[in-house]
Amino acid sequence: MSDLIINLDGTVAGHRAAMGLALLAALLHAVFGALQKGRHDPWLSRGAIDGWLVVLSAPVALFLVPWPQGAEWRVLAGAMAIHLIYKLGMATSLSRGAFTVVYPVVRGTGPLFTVFGAWVIFDEVFGPLQWLGVGVLLAGIFGLAAYNLRHVEVGRDTLRPALLLAVGTGAMVALYTTYDAYGIRLTPDPFTFLAWFFLLTSLDFPIIAALRYRAMTAPPAPGPLLARGLVGALVAWGSFGSVMLATRLDKVGEAAVLRETSIVFAALIGWLWLGETVGPRRMVLMGLIAAGAVIVEFGG
């Protein structure tokens, strides 16, 4: 598998594979966000997910892929710090605001910052048509967030602080997207970076969640929480792994923009799974998001 990814790098087939991986990441990331927001406390959900990520990733990292060397360890240490800050921001935002309001803001600010980061770090340049697509996509994302902010009925007293946290978390999305792209390109075997990334960046939240669980007066039953965590860990491997492989194969900025079609999937999940309403105006705004992603992809 590693040889296949390396051979596809920089080819037309690699570009197509990157597009498919980014869209797969979009779907899976929406599912991942809903798992964090759904039945259980977001902090406990993330802790259960990360606990399973450690269990699932350790055998792969220790026995199935080459170990990191030299500078790769330093990059992984940086990833641990960046993703801890991101996860703290995401859990806090979801604790204070409705999923269909917070999630679009986090994901909407991410690609805008990522495009600029990819320009600075990887010398990637978007053409005029692609910038039009970014504008259309962001108009849909922030329009959706504004509409939700106006009409949401639950948790309005904490919604504005949640939105400020969501913007900051979106900046962390951009940072980890460009940083992880740098890391997976630096590592000769991409699956070495993926396996050790998931192992090391998942060590923190199980401890945080365990402390929070012990402090609860009425903690939830561990069985359903652990089951949700296992599903979330598998989804996380698919989501984060897919987008990182996409940034290895093709432009970081394009992969970041395509991934943010996750907003469409998230709104559908919020409607079907979390009982959050989706009306015709929101459907139009979600259509803008999808159209913007298409323009970016075919304008390149």
Summary of the structure (lengths in Angstrom):
residues: 300
radius of gyration: 18.5
end to end distance: 27.4
largest distance: 56.3
contacts: 1127
relative contact order: 0.23
helix: 83%
strand: 0%
